[in-house]
Amino acid sequence: MDELGEFLRSRRGRLTPVDAGVRTYGDRRRVPGLRREELAQLAGVSVAYYTRLEQGLSRNASDGVLDALAGALRLDDDETDHLRALARPRLAQRRRPRPERVRPAIRTLLDSIGDVPAVLVGYRNDVLAWNRMGHALIFGHLPFESPGHAESRPNWIQLIFCDPHLREFYDDWKSKATDAVAYLRMLSGERPGDPRVAELIGELSVRSPEFVRLWGGHAVGKCRSSVRGFRHPLVGGLTLNEEVMNLVADHGQRLVLYSAETGSPSDAGLTLLAGITA
């Protein structure tokens, strides 16, 4: 199936004529959402051209057309980036995936930040490294040895959907799972043809009906900092800042750090966890 067409149809389907300011004159609709001709009119393009675009028959849309479609569909920044990647697959990153490595400086950084839980993840959300507290906070049910070879590295998205420990660990598992799928959907547009990304999507589609349902929603989004609640098996409930730091020198790698408000019960919980795992 054509990813661009599916994405456009999903976004056209979620926008009602009332939201878009389109007059319907009371006509009955078989499905909710905008019709092709209505969206084409809003974007200022011909119906025939938009139809070809949605059917995957055109791969040369101009910046002006894509911007007009994004505006008419009320796409956010992440969705607009995804639209551009799908509309211009030749410009997307088609490089062959290389084994991801942890730079010695990053490994030293992980070890030096002490009692701050930290995890290094790759572009596909493979867990590349963690410090003592990062392991204790999230992956304590896995062997402590820092992930080594690509074949043996845990994948964070896979664990979210297939590991009972992480399902119980997140206070709002559904929100975390939705964010994970949105990131993976955006990644698939940025790296078309990447066999490792396709393999992950295929595996999750077989193993998790919940993943299939969320994947069908075509939500897209980058990994961003947030505040999340956790249920830790050793120290109980925690509310932590989840800070995501993109590493400029290591394309696609992100450092995820966790902290609590000073003097809060969650701060005390992290201190207790540090003592337990020292």
BELKA-V973236 format. One line per field, one symbol per residue. burial: 1 if it has 24 or more other C-alpha atoms within 12 Angstrom, else 0. Layout:
burial->???
//
This chain:
burial->00111111111111111001000000000000111101111110100011001101001010001111111111100111111111111000000000011100010001100011111111111111111111111111000001100100111111111110011111001001111111111111111100011001100100010010011001111110000111110010111111111000000111111111000001101110110000
//
